[in-house]
């Protein structure tokens, strides 16, 4: 709308319950593109203000664009159009899921949503008889079994660790196999000592050595300290973080023929 000769305002009404910061409005493309369209159609425009009415807050916010910002937006928009055209020629449109998917009218074309759309109206029997549905259900069933077994395995490991520590042994014999327990040094972990872990990471990063330990790979770091590969001043800072015998590992191997029961 034209407020007075040469002075325009472009208005947009929003029902969102989130009030944006000014910097978000200053980078908004929608109304700025409207401004480009208006200025290309009518001459003699001296100034355009972009105006948002946030109804939930009963608040009006404004922004302006200078010629350089509009020119940059034109260039970026043209580049985006060209990118879309190239994707169209190659039939290559990567999916991008968001909250807006629920309101999309083209779910039947989308790899992420098509199967949901196609099966939504099936009867229970029709749905359950689909081979792909049976595959998913079987996958879930086995995954849950694995998760239960994994928890059971962790309990067995803790029981074995407790037994060998209490009895001061490192190898435990079964009917056909034996288990060897190894205790190895370690470092603070995110689960047990998050603050100390962050402190250790900071020391390594400040020393410019982060990539050498593969984002704090304990084995790599222990090897570097053990072989004294870094300067002594840095290693003096790192050694206090070593936790003796923090890592417990199980190695399973077959018993020899004469040892089996």
Secondary structure, 3 states (H helix, E strand, C coil): CEEECCEEEEEEEECCCCCCCHHHHHCCCHHHHHHHHHHHHCCCCCEEEEEEEECCCCEEEEECCCHHHHHHHHHHHHHHHHHHHHHHHHCCCCCCCCHHHHHCCCHHHCCCCHHHHHHCCCCHHHHHCCHHHHHHHHHHHHHHHHHHHHHHHHHHHHHHHHHHHHHCCCEEECCCEEEEEEEEEECCCCCCCHHHHHHHHHHHHHCCCHHHHCCCCHHHHHHHHHCCCCCHHHHHHHHCCCEEEEEEEEEEEECCHHHCC
